[in-house]
Amino acid sequence: MERLVREVRSALHRRRREQTAARRAVIEQIRYEMRETLTALLLSCELAMSVPDVPVPAVERIRSIGSLARTAVAPAELISSAGVEGLRRRWSTSSARIFDSSQESQRP
């Protein structure tokens, strides 16, 4: 009976280790993809702003997009530092802040 208990405990411990490793791998992949996308978006905004004679409404929109992308960098960093649970707790606050800033930029 003791042997069975040890084997079950060992299997549970191994499962927890595997889950933790899988969770970390997913977090790193999401972080990488978000940073890559945000970097491309910020670069595109900078390139668009360097084009001569961009209409004022387009400049305002490009700045708004760049600002939103810079704001989204913080949640990308939270993924690696806070893990999945920390991200869930903080995401609602970050999402609300991003939504609020996008609404402000659309006001006349």
N, C-alpha and C positions, 0 to 999 in steps of 0.2 A: 504493500500500500504506500509506503514512504517513497519507494522508487517512482511510482505513478505520480505522486504529488510533485516530486522533483522534476519529472519530465514535463508535466503540465506547466509548472512555474517557469521552467526553462523556455518552453514554447511561447508562453505569454511574454516573457522578457524579449525573446528574439522578435516576436511580432511587433512589440513597441519600438524596438530599434529600427526595424524595417520601415514602419510607418513614419518615424521621425526622419529617416533618411529620405524617404519618398517625398515627404512634406517639404523638406529643405530643397530638394531638387526642383520641385514645382515652383517654390518661392523664387529661387534663383532664375529660373527660366522666365517667369512673369516679369521679374525685375529687369532682366536683360531686354526683353521685348518692349517693355514700356519705355525704358531709357532710349532704346534705339529709335522708336517711333517719335518720341518727344524731341530728340536731337534732330531728326530729319525735319520735323515740323518747324522747330526754331530756325534751322538753317534756311528752310524755304521762305519763312517770313523775312529773314534778313536779306535774302536775295531779292525778294519781291520789293522790299523797301529801297533797294539800291537802283531799281529801274527808274530812269528819268521820266518826269511828267506823269506820275501816277495820280489819278484823280483823288481829291481829298476824301470822298467817302470810302474809296478802296484803301487808302492809307489808314483811316480810322479802323476799318475792319481788320486789316492786317495786324495793326497794333493790338487790337482786342484778341485776336487769335494767338499772337505771341504771348500776351499776358496770361491767357488761359493755359497755354502750354507750360509757361514758367511756374504757374500755380500748381499744375499737375505733377511737377517734378517732386514736390514734397511727399505726396502719397507713394510715389515710386520708391523713394528712400525709406519710407515707413515699412514697406514690404520686407526689406531685409533686416531692419532693426527691430521691428515689433513682431514679426511673424504673422501667421494667418489670423490668430485670435486678436492680436493688437490692431491689425488692419481692419478687421470687422468693426471693432469698437470705434476706431477713428475715422473710418470711411464716410460715415454719415455726416460728420462735421465737415470733412474736406469736400464732399460732394455738394453740400449745401453752400459752402463758400464759393465753389466754382460756379454753381448755378446762379447765385446772387450776383457775382461779378459779371457773368454773361448777360444777365437781365439789365444791369446798370448800363452796359455798353450799348444796348439796343434802345435805350430811352432817347427821345429827341432832345 
